[in-house]
Amino acid sequence: MRLTFVLSALCLFFCGAAATQAAPRSVYLEDLTWPEVRDALGAGTTTIIVPAGGTEQNGPHMALGKHNARAKALAGKIAVALGDTLVAPVLAYVPEGNISPPDGHMRFPGTISIPDGAFKATLEAAGRSFRQAGFTHIVLLGDSGNYQNLLRDAAADLNRAWAGSAVRAHFIGDYYRAAQAAYVQALRAKGLTEAQIGTHAGVADTSLLLAVEPDMVRSDKLEGSGKPGSGTLGDPGASTAALGQLGVDLIVTQTVAAIRKARVRKSTDP
């Protein structure tokens, strides 16, 4: 009886120690040491998310790093839900339009834009780096709409180069589509109008940031931020963290499902 107790105790100790060793202390790559990444890979971590954000004007009520904060927070939640996934540093430098003469968001101080080719080359170099490290699934997703095609093209280029291998790059467009479709539909169901929801820095955009990084929203400037020339396309006045949580849940759920589906495809699939 005593021997059985001792064996059980030892099993619990060693099993618990193994579990502690297997689980990295953070899902964020930049928080880990290289031995911790090595150990995570050895313990079954197969996937790394490469999130793209952007540094752009978001009206007078939201910080320039809106996309970066959301991409990091949401990618982290997605990684936790998957359980075998890490998150690479967010790409904060993305294409935002012409610099000189400026157009789009570049007309507002603080926006940063880089050429399409530079952005795509960075994605592909990151993908090759993670393949070299031992990841077998490299997931590309982005929080802004202006470079979705570049994420898709980068994944396609990597897969052509890796044809016949077990390593795959996955462009997960469901991440952005969930924010533009299911989330907007949920806001409509709450009685919000198209003019309020908006397409940039309105209720949808602002509420989503309130749910993940409220300090980046100037709540005292929500009213009146929808005026022409303010940099907004929508009216953020009715924004709340509770409305944003609707988007968080939808984006995370739909993206996790899309990644799981993508990972079971054969390595020879296009």
Order of alpha helices (4+ residues) and beta strands (2+ residues): alpha-alpha-beta-alpha-beta-alpha-beta-alpha-beta-alpha-alpha-alpha-alpha-alpha
